Amino acid sequence: MIRYRCRHCETEIGEIPLDSAEDVMSRLQLHAKDDSGNYMTVDPEGGTTISCICEECQKSLNRNPDYYALQKWLQ
């Protein structure tokens, strides 16, 4: 299972049901970072979570470009 979650507001964006998410991710060659150094994390059951950005947070960043300098801008 691959889950997409907003790295700013923690909203669950969507999910893709797959048996071997880690294998698929390696084939897609996704390499990125979040606060801990990874945009992609694999849980003990083999599910994968990808930290990305939701539409609402992207709109906020477009309106307030100075937010890009902040690690976490939602409190």
N, CA, C, O and CB atoms as a CASP TS submission, in Angstrom:
PFRMAT TS
TARGET T0000
AUTHOR 0000-0000-0000
METHOD Language model
MODEL 1
PARENT N/A
ATOM      1  N   MET     1       0.853  -1.172   0.000  1.00  0.00           N
ATOM      2  CA  MET     1       0.000   0.000   0.000  1.00  0.00           C
ATOM      3  C   MET     1       0.900   1.236   0.000  1.00  0.00           C
ATOM      4  O   MET     1       1.810   1.346   0.821  1.00  0.00           O
ATOM      5  CB  MET     1      -0.971  -0.003   1.229  1.00  0.00           C
ATOM      6  N   ILE     2       0.648   2.142  -0.900  1.00  0.00           N
ATOM      7  CA  ILE     2       1.355   3.418  -0.919  1.00  0.00           C
ATOM      8  C   ILE     2       0.364   4.494  -0.510  1.00  0.00           C
ATOM      9  O   ILE     2      -0.688   4.648  -1.130  1.00  0.00           O
ATOM     10  CB  ILE     2       1.975   3.719  -2.332  1.00  0.00           C
ATOM     11  N   ARG     3       0.702   5.237   0.536  1.00  0.00           N
ATOM     12  CA  ARG     3      -0.149   6.327   1.012  1.00  0.00           C
ATOM     13  C   ARG     3       0.543   7.654   0.721  1.00  0.00           C
ATOM     14  O   ARG     3       1.758   7.784   0.874  1.00  0.00           O
ATOM     15  CB  ARG     3      -0.454   6.181   2.537  1.00  0.00           C
ATOM     16  N   TYR     4      -0.247   8.633   0.302  1.00  0.00           N
ATOM     17  CA  TYR     4       0.262   9.990   0.086  1.00  0.00           C
ATOM     18  C   TYR     4      -0.302  10.879   1.176  1.00  0.00           C
ATOM     19  O   TYR     4      -1.513  10.917   1.391  1.00  0.00           O
ATOM     20  CB  TYR     4      -0.118  10.531  -1.335  1.00  0.00           C
ATOM     21  N   ARG     5       0.589  11.603   1.874  1.00  0.00           N
ATOM     22  CA  ARG     5       0.185  12.455   2.989  1.00  0.00           C
ATOM     23  C   ARG     5       0.884  13.806   2.843  1.00  0.00           C
ATOM     24  O   ARG     5       2.063  13.874   2.494  1.00  0.00           O
ATOM     25  CB  ARG     5       0.529  11.789   4.367  1.00  0.00           C
ATOM     26  N   CYS     6       0.136  14.882   3.115  1.00  0.00           N
ATOM     27  CA  CYS     6       0.715  16.225   3.041  1.00  0.00           C
ATOM     28  C   CYS     6       1.739  16.399   4.158  1.00  0.00           C
ATOM     29  O   CYS     6       1.436  16.145   5.324  1.00  0.00           O
ATOM     30  CB  CYS     6      -0.391  17.315   3.136  1.00  0.00           C
ATOM     31  N   ARG     7       2.934  16.825   3.812  1.00  0.00           N
ATOM     32  CA  ARG     7       3.993  16.986   4.813  1.00  0.00           C
ATOM     33  C   ARG     7       3.792  18.233   5.663  1.00  0.00           C
ATOM     34  O   ARG     7       4.487  18.411   6.663  1.00  0.00           O
ATOM     35  CB  ARG     7       5.349  17.046   4.133  1.00  0.00           C
ATOM     36  N   HIS     8       2.853  19.101   5.284  1.00  0.00           N
ATOM     37  CA  HIS     8       2.604  20.318   6.049  1.00  0.00           C
ATOM     38  C   HIS     8       1.428  20.176   7.005  1.00  0.00           C
ATOM     39  O   HIS     8       1.564  20.446   8.198  1.00  0.00           O
ATOM     40  CB  HIS     8       2.357  21.471   5.112  1.00  0.00           C
ATOM     41  N   CYS     9       0.268  19.752   6.491  1.00  0.00           N
ATOM     42  CA  CYS     9      -0.938  19.684   7.327  1.00  0.00           C
ATOM     43  C   CYS     9      -1.292  18.254   7.745  1.00  0.00           C
ATOM     44  O   CYS     9      -2.248  18.052   8.494  1.00  0.00           O
ATOM     45  CB  CYS     9      -2.111  20.297   6.585  1.00  0.00           C
ATOM     46  N   GLU    10      -0.535  17.264   7.271  1.00  0.00           N
ATOM     47  CA  GLU    10      -0.737  15.853   7.616  1.00  0.00           C
ATOM     48  C   GLU    10      -2.031  15.258   7.037  1.00  0.00           C
ATOM     49  O   GLU    10      -2.455  14.186   7.469  1.00  0.00           O
ATOM     50  CB  GLU    10      -0.747  15.701   9.119  1.00  0.00           C
ATOM     51  N   THR    11      -2.658  15.929   6.078  1.00  0.00           N
ATOM     52  CA  THR    11      -3.869  15.411   5.450  1.00  0.00           C
ATOM     53  C   THR    11      -3.534  14.197   4.596  1.00  0.00           C
ATOM     54  O   THR    11      -2.561  14.204   3.841  1.00  0.00           O
ATOM     55  CB  THR    11      -4.550  16.499   4.597  1.00  0.00           C
ATOM     56  N   GLU    12      -4.350  13.152   4.722  1.00  0.00           N
ATOM     57  CA  GLU    12      -4.198  11.970   3.870  1.00  0.00           C
ATOM     58  C   GLU    12      -4.724  12.341   2.488  1.00  0.00           C
ATOM     59  O   GLU    12      -5.907  12.649   2.341  1.00  0.00           O
ATOM     60  CB  GLU    12      -4.964  10.715   4.462  1.00  0.00           C
ATOM     61  N   ILE    13      -3.866  12.315   1.482  1.00  0.00           N
ATOM     62  CA  ILE    13      -4.235  12.737   0.130  1.00  0.00           C
ATOM     63  C   ILE    13      -4.815  11.578  -0.665  1.00  0.00           C
ATOM     64  O   ILE    13      -5.774  11.757  -1.415  1.00  0.00           O
ATOM     65  CB  ILE    13      -3.023  13.318  -0.600  1.00  0.00           C
ATOM     66  N   GLY    14      -4.242  10.396  -0.508  1.00  0.00           N
ATOM     67  CA  GLY    14      -4.751   9.242  -1.241  1.00  0.00           C
ATOM     68  C   GLY    14      -3.878   8.032  -0.991  1.00  0.00           C
ATOM     69  O   GLY    14      -2.887   8.102  -0.264  1.00  0.00           O
ATOM     70  N   GLU    15      -4.258   6.920  -1.602  1.00  0.00           N
ATOM     71  CA  GLU    15      -3.478   5.699  -1.456  1.00  0.00           C
ATOM     72  C   GLU    15      -3.638   4.821  -2.682  1.00  0.00           C
ATOM     73  O   GLU    15      -4.638   4.881  -3.397  1.00  0.00           O
ATOM     74  CB  GLU    15      -3.896   4.937  -0.198  1.00  0.00           C
ATOM     75  N   ILE    16      -2.613   4.001  -2.900  1.00  0.00           N
ATOM     76  CA  ILE    16      -2.600   3.064  -4.013  1.00  0.00           C
ATOM     77  C   ILE    16      -2.388   1.675  -3.416  1.00  0.00           C
ATOM     78  O   ILE    16      -1.366   1.442  -2.771  1.00  0.00           O
ATOM     79  CB  ILE    16      -1.481   3.425  -5.073  1.00  0.00           C
ATOM     80  N   PRO    17      -3.322   0.751  -3.611  1.00  0.00           N
ATOM     81  CA  PRO    17      -3.150  -0.597  -3.058  1.00  0.00           C
ATOM     82  C   PRO    17      -2.185  -1.424  -3.908  1.00  0.00           C
ATOM     83  O   PRO    17      -2.497  -1.790  -5.041  1.00  0.00           O
ATOM     84  CB  PRO    17      -4.508  -1.311  -2.959  1.00  0.00           C
ATOM     85  N   LEU    18      -1.023  -1.709  -3.352  1.00  0.00           N
ATOM     86  CA  LEU    18      -0.017  -2.526  -4.024  1.00  0.00           C
ATOM     87  C   LEU    18       0.548  -3.533  -3.047  1.00  0.00           C
ATOM     88  O   LEU    18       0.612  -3.261  -1.848  1.00  0.00           O
ATOM     89  CB  LEU    18       1.109  -1.652  -4.611  1.00  0.00           C
ATOM     90  N   ASP    19       0.955  -4.685  -3.532  1.00  0.00           N
ATOM     91  CA  ASP    19       1.536  -5.701  -2.665  1.00  0.00           C
ATOM     92  C   ASP    19       2.965  -5.370  -2.267  1.00  0.00           C
ATOM     93  O   ASP    19       3.347  -5.572  -1.115  1.00  0.00           O
ATOM     94  CB  ASP    19       1.497  -7.045  -3.344  1.00  0.00           C
ATOM     95  N   SER    20       3.758  -4.865  -3.202  1.00  0.00           N
ATOM     96  CA  SER    20       5.160  -4.592  -2.932  1.00  0.00           C
ATOM     97  C   SER    20       5.467  -3.134  -3.229  1.00  0.00           C
ATOM     98  O   SER    20       6.076  -2.816  -4.251  1.00  0.00           O
ATOM     99  CB  SER    20       6.066  -5.517  -3.762  1.00  0.00           C
ATOM    100  N   ALA    21       5.047  -2.251  -2.337  1.00  0.00           N
ATOM    101  CA  ALA    21       5.218  -0.817  -2.539  1.00  0.00           C
ATOM    102  C   ALA    21       6.689  -0.439  -2.632  1.00  0.00           C
ATOM    103  O   ALA    21       7.060   0.412  -3.441  1.00  0.00           O
ATOM    104  CB  ALA    21       4.554  -0.042  -1.410  1.00  0.00           C
ATOM    105  N   GLU    22       7.526  -1.061  -1.818  1.00  0.00           N
ATOM    106  CA  GLU    22       8.948  -0.708  -1.826  1.00  0.00           C
ATOM    107  C   GLU    22       9.575  -1.028  -3.183  1.00  0.00           C
ATOM    108  O   GLU    22      10.376  -0.245  -3.692  1.00  0.00           O
ATOM    109  CB  GLU    22       9.698  -1.457  -0.703  1.00  0.00           C
ATOM    110  N   ASP    23       9.220  -2.167  -3.771  1.00  0.00           N
ATOM    111  CA  ASP    23       9.733  -2.548  -5.082  1.00  0.00           C
ATOM    112  C   ASP    23       9.278  -1.554  -6.144  1.00  0.00           C
ATOM    113  O   ASP    23      10.066  -1.143  -6.995  1.00  0.00           O
ATOM    114  CB  ASP    23       9.275  -3.968  -5.450  1.00  0.00           C
ATOM    115  N   VAL    24       7.999  -1.169  -6.090  1.00  0.00           N
ATOM    116  CA  VAL    24       7.471  -0.204  -7.051  1.00  0.00           C
ATOM    117  C   VAL    24       8.199   1.125  -6.906  1.00  0.00           C
ATOM    118  O   VAL    24       8.546   1.755  -7.905  1.00  0.00           O
ATOM    119  CB  VAL    24       5.951  -0.011  -6.856  1.00  0.00           C
ATOM    120  N   MET    25       8.433   1.556  -5.666  1.00  0.00           N
ATOM    121  CA  MET    25       9.098   2.833  -5.438  1.00  0.00           C
ATOM    122  C   MET    25      10.519   2.808  -5.988  1.00  0.00           C
ATOM    123  O   MET    25      10.986   3.805  -6.539  1.00  0.00           O
ATOM    124  CB  MET    25       9.113   3.169  -3.943  1.00  0.00           C
ATOM    125  N   SER    26      11.207   1.687  -5.846  1.00  0.00           N
ATOM    126  CA  SER    26      12.563   1.609  -6.373  1.00  0.00           C
ATOM    127  C   SER    26      12.546   1.639  -7.899  1.00  0.00           C
ATOM    128  O   SER    26      13.433   2.220  -8.523  1.00  0.00           O
ATOM    129  CB  SER    26      13.264   0.336  -5.871  1.00  0.00           C
ATOM    130  N   ARG    27      11.535   1.013  -8.494  1.00  0.00           N
ATOM    131  CA  ARG    27      11.424   1.066  -9.951  1.00  0.00           C
ATOM    132  C   ARG    27      11.113   2.472 -10.436  1.00  0.00           C
ATOM    133  O   ARG    27      11.580   2.881 -11.500  1.00  0.00           O
ATOM    134  CB  ARG    27      10.350   0.103 -10.435  1.00  0.00           C
ATOM    135  N   LEU    28      10.321   3.222  -9.658  1.00  0.00           N
ATOM    136  CA  LEU    28      10.010   4.599 -10.027  1.00  0.00           C
ATOM    137  C   LEU    28      11.166   5.547  -9.715  1.00  0.00           C
ATOM    138  O   LEU    28      11.165   6.698 -10.152  1.00  0.00           O
ATOM    139  CB  LEU    28       8.754   5.060  -9.305  1.00  0.00           C
ATOM    140  N   GLN    29      12.140   5.065  -8.966  1.00  0.00           N
ATOM    141  CA  GLN    29      13.324   5.819  -8.579  1.00  0.00           C
ATOM    142  C   GLN    29      12.969   7.112  -7.854  1.00  0.00           C
ATOM    143  O   GLN    29      13.458   8.186  -8.203  1.00  0.00           O
ATOM    144  CB  GLN    29      14.161   6.129  -9.799  1.00  0.00           C
ATOM    145  N   LEU    30      12.109   6.996  -6.836  1.00  0.00           N
ATOM    146  CA  LEU    30      11.756   8.149  -6.019  1.00  0.00           C
ATOM    147  C   LEU    30      12.797   8.315  -4.923  1.00  0.00           C
ATOM    148  O   LEU    30      12.998   7.411  -4.111  1.00  0.00           O
ATOM    149  CB  LEU    30      10.335   7.994  -5.414  1.00  0.00           C
ATOM    150  N   HIS    31      13.445   9.443  -4.897  1.00  0.00           N
ATOM    151  CA  HIS    31      14.457   9.745  -3.897  1.00  0.00           C
ATOM    152  C   HIS    31      14.233  11.182  -3.444  1.00  0.00           C
ATOM    153  O   HIS    31      14.338  12.105  -4.252  1.00  0.00           O
ATOM    154  CB  HIS    31      15.910   9.537  -4.461  1.00  0.00           C
ATOM    155  N   ALA    32      13.927  11.384  -2.175  1.00  0.00           N
ATOM    156  CA  ALA    32      13.678  12.726  -1.664  1.00  0.00           C
ATOM    157  C   ALA    32      13.801  12.723  -0.148  1.00  0.00           C
ATOM    158  O   ALA    32      14.127  11.698   0.452  1.00  0.00           O
ATOM    159  CB  ALA    32      12.284  13.234  -2.096  1.00  0.00           C
ATOM    160  N   LYS    33      13.533  13.904   0.486  1.00  0.00           N
ATOM    161  CA  LYS    33      13.719  14.026   1.937  1.00  0.00           C
ATOM    162  C   LYS    33      12.554  14.745   2.608  1.00  0.00           C
ATOM    163  O   LYS    33      11.877  15.567   1.990  1.00  0.00           O
ATOM    164  CB  LYS    33      15.015  14.765   2.237  1.00  0.00           C
ATOM    165  N   ASP    34      12.328  14.418   3.902  1.00  0.00           N
ATOM    166  CA  ASP    34      11.431  15.196   4.745  1.00  0.00           C
ATOM    167  C   ASP    34      12.224  15.610   5.981  1.00  0.00           C
ATOM    168  O   ASP    34      13.453  15.641   5.920  1.00  0.00           O
ATOM    169  CB  ASP    34      10.136  14.378   5.132  1.00  0.00           C
ATOM    170  N   ASP    35      11.572  15.930   7.101  1.00  0.00           N
ATOM    171  CA  ASP    35      12.262  16.372   8.314  1.00  0.00           C
ATOM    172  C   ASP    35      13.296  15.357   8.789  1.00  0.00           C
ATOM    173  O   ASP    35      14.360  15.738   9.276  1.00  0.00           O
ATOM    174  CB  ASP    35      11.256  16.632   9.421  1.00  0.00           C
ATOM    175  N   SER    36      12.993  14.074   8.651  1.00  0.00           N
ATOM    176  CA  SER    36      13.912  13.040   9.112  1.00  0.00           C
ATOM    177  C   SER    36      14.871  12.588   8.014  1.00  0.00           C
ATOM    178  O   SER    36      15.692  11.699   8.239  1.00  0.00           O
ATOM    179  CB  SER    36      13.132  11.850   9.631  1.00  0.00           C
ATOM    180  N   GLY    37      14.776  13.184   6.839  1.00  0.00           N
ATOM    181  CA  GLY    37      15.665  12.833   5.752  1.00  0.00           C
ATOM    182  C   GLY    37      15.023  11.994   4.661  1.00  0.00           C
ATOM    183  O   GLY    37      15.684  11.662   3.677  1.00  0.00           O
ATOM    184  N   ASN    38      13.743  11.639   4.811  1.00  0.00           N
ATOM    185  CA  ASN    38      13.069  10.812   3.798  1.00  0.00           C
ATOM    186  C   ASN    38      11.687  11.336   3.483  1.00  0.00           C
ATOM    187  O   ASN    38      10.913  11.629   4.395  1.00  0.00           O
ATOM    188  CB  ASN    38      12.973   9.366   4.266  1.00  0.00           C
ATOM    189  N   TYR    39      11.358  11.462   2.196  1.00  0.00           N
ATOM    190  CA  TYR    39       9.983  11.725   1.794  1.00  0.00           C
ATOM    191  C   TYR    39       9.211  10.419   1.773  1.00  0.00           C
ATOM    192  O   TYR    39       7.984  10.413   1.874  1.00  0.00           O
ATOM    193  CB  TYR    39       9.928  12.418   0.412  1.00  0.00           C
ATOM    194  N   MET    40       9.918   9.327   1.644  1.00  0.00           N
ATOM    195  CA  MET    40       9.284   8.015   1.565  1.00  0.00           C
ATOM    196  C   MET    40       9.678   7.201   2.791  1.00  0.00           C
ATOM    197  O   MET    40      10.865   7.033   3.073  1.00  0.00           O
ATOM    198  CB  MET    40       9.687   7.275   0.255  1.00  0.00           C
ATOM    199  N   THR    41       8.679   6.692   3.524  1.00  0.00           N
ATOM    200  CA  THR    41       8.949   5.833   4.673  1.00  0.00           C
ATOM    201  C   THR    41       8.194   4.526   4.487  1.00  0.00           C
ATOM    202  O   THR    41       7.104   4.502   3.916  1.00  0.00           O
ATOM    203  CB  THR    41       8.542   6.527   6.010  1.00  0.00           C
ATOM    204  N   VAL    42       8.780   3.452   4.968  1.00  0.00           N
ATOM    205  CA  VAL    42       8.171   2.125   4.878  1.00  0.00           C
ATOM    206  C   VAL    42       7.862   1.664   6.295  1.00  0.00           C
ATOM    207  O   VAL    42       8.751   1.635   7.146  1.00  0.00           O
ATOM    208  CB  VAL    42       9.112   1.102   4.137  1.00  0.00           C
ATOM    209  N   ASP    43       6.596   1.299   6.557  1.00  0.00           N
ATOM    210  CA  ASP    43       6.212   0.836   7.888  1.00  0.00           C
ATOM    211  C   ASP    43       6.531  -0.653   8.041  1.00  0.00           C
ATOM    212  O   ASP    43       6.845  -1.321   7.056  1.00  0.00           O
ATOM    213  CB  ASP    43       4.708   1.096   8.142  1.00  0.00           C
ATOM    214  N   PRO    44       6.452  -1.179   9.267  1.00  0.00           N
ATOM    215  CA  PRO    44       6.805  -2.593   9.511  1.00  0.00           C
ATOM    216  C   PRO    44       5.975  -3.595   8.707  1.00  0.00           C
ATOM    217  O   PRO    44       6.452  -4.696   8.430  1.00  0.00           O
ATOM    218  CB  PRO    44       6.649  -2.901  10.973  1.00  0.00           C
ATOM    219  N   GLU    45       4.751  -3.242   8.328  1.00  0.00           N
ATOM    220  CA  GLU    45       3.904  -4.136   7.540  1.00  0.00           C
ATOM    221  C   GLU    45       4.212  -4.064   6.058  1.00  0.00           C
ATOM    222  O   GLU    45       3.607  -4.790   5.269  1.00  0.00           O
ATOM    223  CB  GLU    45       2.452  -3.812   7.768  1.00  0.00           C
ATOM    224  N   GLY    46       5.145  -3.199   5.661  1.00  0.00           N
ATOM    225  CA  GLY    46       5.525  -3.089   4.259  1.00  0.00           C
ATOM    226  C   GLY    46       4.815  -1.993   3.497  1.00  0.00           C
ATOM    227  O   GLY    46       5.075  -1.805   2.308  1.00  0.00           O
ATOM    228  N   GLY    47       3.916  -1.258   4.155  1.00  0.00           N
ATOM    229  CA  GLY    47       3.250  -0.136   3.512  1.00  0.00           C
ATOM    230  C   GLY    47       4.200   1.045   3.383  1.00  0.00           C
ATOM    231  O   GLY    47       5.121   1.199   4.186  1.00  0.00           O
ATOM    232  N   THR    48       3.977   1.869   2.384  1.00  0.00           N
ATOM    233  CA  THR    48       4.836   3.014   2.128  1.00  0.00           C
ATOM    234  C   THR    48       4.029   4.295   2.232  1.00  0.00           C
ATOM    235  O   THR    48       2.907   4.371   1.732  1.00  0.00           O
ATOM    236  CB  THR    48       5.500   2.903   0.746  1.00  0.00           C
ATOM    237  N   THR    49       4.603   5.309   2.887  1.00  0.00           N
ATOM    238  CA  THR    49       3.982   6.628   2.952  1.00  0.00           C
ATOM    239  C   THR    49       4.901   7.622   2.264  1.00  0.00           C
ATOM    240  O   THR    49       6.097   7.683   2.550  1.00  0.00           O
ATOM    241  CB  THR    49       3.699   7.054   4.427  1.00  0.00           C
ATOM    242  N   ILE    50       4.331   8.395   1.359  1.00  0.00           N
ATOM    243  CA  ILE    50       5.082   9.424   0.655  1.00  0.00           C
ATOM    244  C   ILE    50       4.587  10.780   1.140  1.00  0.00           C
ATOM    245  O   ILE    50       3.396  11.081   1.069  1.00  0.00           O
ATOM    246  CB  ILE    50       4.929   9.285  -0.897  1.00  0.00           C
ATOM    247  N   SER    51       5.508  11.585   1.630  1.00  0.00           N
ATOM    248  CA  SER    51       5.181  12.943   2.055  1.00  0.00           C
ATOM    249  C   SER    51       5.257  13.855   0.842  1.00  0.00           C
ATOM    250  O   SER    51       6.285  13.932   0.170  1.00  0.00           O
ATOM    251  CB  SER    51       6.140  13.434   3.185  1.00  0.00           C
ATOM    252  N   CYS    52       4.156  14.543   0.572  1.00  0.00           N
ATOM    253  CA  CYS    52       4.098  15.461  -0.560  1.00  0.00           C
ATOM    254  C   CYS    52       3.350  16.708  -0.097  1.00  0.00           C
ATOM    255  O   CYS    52       3.391  17.025   1.092  1.00  0.00           O
ATOM    256  CB  CYS    52       3.398  14.799  -1.812  1.00  0.00           C
ATOM    257  N   ILE    53       2.684  17.411  -0.968  1.00  0.00           N
ATOM    258  CA  ILE    53       1.960  18.614  -0.573  1.00  0.00           C
ATOM    259  C   ILE    53       0.558  18.579  -1.173  1.00  0.00           C
ATOM    260  O   ILE    53       0.374  18.241  -2.342  1.00  0.00           O
ATOM    261  CB  ILE    53       2.719  19.893  -1.022  1.00  0.00           C
ATOM    262  N   CYS    54      -0.427  18.935  -0.347  1.00  0.00           N
ATOM    263  CA  CYS    54      -1.816  18.949  -0.824  1.00  0.00           C
ATOM    264  C   CYS    54      -2.094  20.264  -1.564  1.00  0.00           C
ATOM    265  O   CYS    54      -1.301  21.204  -1.496  1.00  0.00           O
ATOM    266  CB  CYS    54      -2.815  18.768   0.367  1.00  0.00           C
ATOM    267  N   GLU    55      -3.205  20.314  -2.255  1.00  0.00           N
ATOM    268  CA  GLU    55      -3.554  21.495  -3.034  1.00  0.00           C
ATOM    269  C   GLU    55      -3.722  22.738  -2.160  1.00  0.00           C
ATOM    270  O   GLU    55      -3.297  23.827  -2.547  1.00  0.00           O
ATOM    271  CB  GLU    55      -4.827  21.240  -3.813  1.00  0.00           C
ATOM    272  N   GLU    56      -4.333  22.588  -0.993  1.00  0.00           N
ATOM    273  CA  GLU    56      -4.560  23.744  -0.120  1.00  0.00           C
ATOM    274  C   GLU    56      -3.244  24.332   0.393  1.00  0.00           C
ATOM    275  O   GLU    56      -3.078  25.551   0.429  1.00  0.00           O
ATOM    276  CB  GLU    56      -5.448  23.346   1.062  1.00  0.00           C
ATOM    277  N   CYS    57      -2.319  23.469   0.786  1.00  0.00           N
ATOM    278  CA  CYS    57      -1.018  23.956   1.258  1.00  0.00           C
ATOM    279  C   CYS    57      -0.235  24.583   0.108  1.00  0.00           C
ATOM    280  O   CYS    57       0.465  25.577   0.303  1.00  0.00           O
ATOM    281  CB  CYS    57      -0.205  22.805   1.895  1.00  0.00           C
ATOM    282  N   GLN    58      -0.349  24.006  -1.089  1.00  0.00           N
ATOM    283  CA  GLN    58       0.329  24.591  -2.248  1.00  0.00           C
ATOM    284  C   GLN    58      -0.223  25.980  -2.540  1.00  0.00           C
ATOM    285  O   GLN    58       0.541  26.891  -2.861  1.00  0.00           O
ATOM    286  CB  GLN    58       0.175  23.684  -3.486  1.00  0.00           C
ATOM    287  N   LYS    59      -1.537  26.156  -2.435  1.00  0.00           N
ATOM    288  CA  LYS    59      -2.139  27.474  -2.637  1.00  0.00           C
ATOM    289  C   LYS    59      -1.624  28.464  -1.602  1.00  0.00           C
ATOM    290  O   LYS    59      -1.330  29.613  -1.932  1.00  0.00           O
ATOM    291  CB  LYS    59      -3.671  27.385  -2.567  1.00  0.00           C
ATOM    292  N   SER    60      -1.513  28.022  -0.352  1.00  0.00           N
ATOM    293  CA  SER    60      -0.983  28.891   0.710  1.00  0.00           C
ATOM    294  C   SER    60       0.452  29.295   0.421  1.00  0.00           C
ATOM    295  O   SER    60       0.824  30.454   0.603  1.00  0.00           O
ATOM    296  CB  SER    60      -1.062  28.189   2.072  1.00  0.00           C
ATOM    297  N   LEU    61       1.259  28.340  -0.030  1.00  0.00           N
ATOM    298  CA  LEU    61       2.651  28.655  -0.367  1.00  0.00           C
ATOM    299  C   LEU    61       2.732  29.613  -1.551  1.00  0.00           C
ATOM    300  O   LEU    61       3.606  30.480  -1.589  1.00  0.00           O
ATOM    301  CB  LEU    61       3.426  27.371  -0.680  1.00  0.00           C
ATOM    302  N   ASN    62       1.831  29.463  -2.513  1.00  0.00           N
ATOM    303  CA  ASN    62       1.820  30.385  -3.655  1.00  0.00           C
ATOM    304  C   ASN    62       1.469  31.801  -3.215  1.00  0.00           C
ATOM    305  O   ASN    62       2.018  32.770  -3.740  1.00  0.00           O
ATOM    306  CB  ASN    62       0.825  29.906  -4.721  1.00  0.00           C
ATOM    307  N   ARG    63       0.551  31.925  -2.250  1.00  0.00           N
ATOM    308  CA  ARG    63       0.155  33.246  -1.740  1.00  0.00           C
ATOM    309  C   ARG    63       1.197  33.829  -0.790  1.00  0.00           C
ATOM    310  O   ARG    63       1.310  35.048  -0.664  1.00  0.00           O
ATOM    311  CB  ARG    63      -1.192  33.151  -1.027  1.00  0.00           C
ATOM    312  N   ASN    64       1.957  32.965  -0.123  1.00  0.00           N
ATOM    313  CA  ASN    64       2.932  33.390   0.888  1.00  0.00           C
ATOM    314  C   ASN    64       4.284  32.722   0.617  1.00  0.00           C
ATOM    315  O   ASN    64       4.660  31.794   1.333  1.00  0.00           O
ATOM    316  CB  ASN    64       2.428  33.042   2.325  1.00  0.00           C
ATOM    317  N   PRO    65       5.012  33.170  -0.391  1.00  0.00           N
ATOM    318  CA  PRO    65       6.259  32.496  -0.760  1.00  0.00           C
ATOM    319  C   PRO    65       7.323  32.499   0.343  1.00  0.00           C
ATOM    320  O   PRO    65       8.252  31.692   0.302  1.00  0.00           O
ATOM    321  CB  PRO    65       6.825  33.142  -1.985  1.00  0.00           C
ATOM    322  N   ASP    66       7.200  33.385   1.319  1.00  0.00           N
ATOM    323  CA  ASP    66       8.170  33.395   2.422  1.00  0.00           C
ATOM    324  C   ASP    66       8.040  32.140   3.294  1.00  0.00           C
ATOM    325  O   ASP    66       8.952  31.835   4.062  1.00  0.00           O
ATOM    326  CB  ASP    66       7.979  34.656   3.287  1.00  0.00           C
ATOM    327  N   TYR    67       6.925  31.407   3.189  1.00  0.00           N
ATOM    328  CA  TYR    67       6.760  30.161   3.938  1.00  0.00           C
ATOM    329  C   TYR    67       7.775  29.098   3.518  1.00  0.00           C
ATOM    330  O   TYR    67       8.087  28.194   4.293  1.00  0.00           O
ATOM    331  CB  TYR    67       5.350  29.626   3.751  1.00  0.00           C
ATOM    332  N   TYR    68       8.291  29.209   2.282  1.00  0.00           N
ATOM    333  CA  TYR    68       9.269  28.225   1.807  1.00  0.00           C
ATOM    334  C   TYR    68      10.509  28.172   2.685  1.00  0.00           C
ATOM    335  O   TYR    68      11.181  27.142   2.742  1.00  0.00           O
ATOM    336  CB  TYR    68       9.673  28.537   0.383  1.00  0.00           C
ATOM    337  N   ALA    69      10.821  29.264   3.369  1.00  0.00           N
ATOM    338  CA  ALA    69      12.005  29.317   4.234  1.00  0.00           C
ATOM    339  C   ALA    69      11.788  28.577   5.550  1.00  0.00           C
ATOM    340  O   ALA    69      12.750  28.297   6.265  1.00  0.00           O
ATOM    341  CB  ALA    69      12.382  30.765   4.517  1.00  0.00           C
ATOM    342  N   LEU    70      10.532  28.255   5.880  1.00  0.00           N
ATOM    343  CA  LEU    70      10.212  27.603   7.145  1.00  0.00           C
ATOM    344  C   LEU    70      10.128  26.089   6.970  1.00  0.00           C
ATOM    345  O   LEU    70       9.606  25.589   5.973  1.00  0.00           O
ATOM    346  CB  LEU    70       8.894  28.145   7.708  1.00  0.00           C
ATOM    347  N   GLN    71      10.648  25.381   7.951  1.00  0.00           N
ATOM    348  CA  GLN    71      10.585  23.921   7.915  1.00  0.00           C
ATOM    349  C   GLN    71       9.143  23.437   8.111  1.00  0.00           C
ATOM    350  O   GLN    71       8.661  22.604   7.343  1.00  0.00           O
ATOM    351  CB  GLN    71      11.505  23.315   8.998  1.00  0.00           C
ATOM    352  N   LYS    72       8.463  23.949   9.124  1.00  0.00           N
ATOM    353  CA  LYS    72       7.047  23.658   9.394  1.00  0.00           C
ATOM    354  C   LYS    72       6.345  24.993   9.594  1.00  0.00           C
ATOM    355  O   LYS    72       6.628  25.699  10.561  1.00  0.00           O
ATOM    356  CB  LYS    72       6.867  22.717  10.661  1.00  0.00           C
ATOM    357  N   TRP    73       5.443  25.347   8.702  1.00  0.00           N
ATOM    358  CA  TRP    73       4.786  26.642   8.812  1.00  0.00           C
ATOM    359  C   TRP    73       3.365  26.545   9.330  1.00  0.00           C
ATOM    360  O   TRP    73       2.760  27.579   9.611  1.00  0.00           O
ATOM    361  CB  TRP    73       4.784  27.322   7.484  1.00  0.00           C
ATOM    362  N   LEU    74       2.807  25.361   9.471  1.00  0.00           N
ATOM    363  CA  LEU    74       1.500  25.192  10.094  1.00  0.00           C
ATOM    364  C   LEU    74       1.696  24.810  11.564  1.00  0.00           C
ATOM    365  O   LEU    74       2.496  23.928  11.876  1.00  0.00           O
ATOM    366  CB  LEU    74       0.658  24.111   9.343  1.00  0.00           C
ATOM    367  N   GLN    75       0.990  25.453  12.436  1.00  0.00           N
ATOM    368  CA  GLN    75       1.117  25.178  13.873  1.00  0.00           C
ATOM    369  C   GLN    75      -0.058  24.358  14.359  1.00  0.00           C
ATOM    370  O   GLN    75      -0.132  24.025  15.541  1.00  0.00           O
ATOM    371  CB  GLN    75       1.216  26.486  14.675  1.00  0.00           C
TER
END
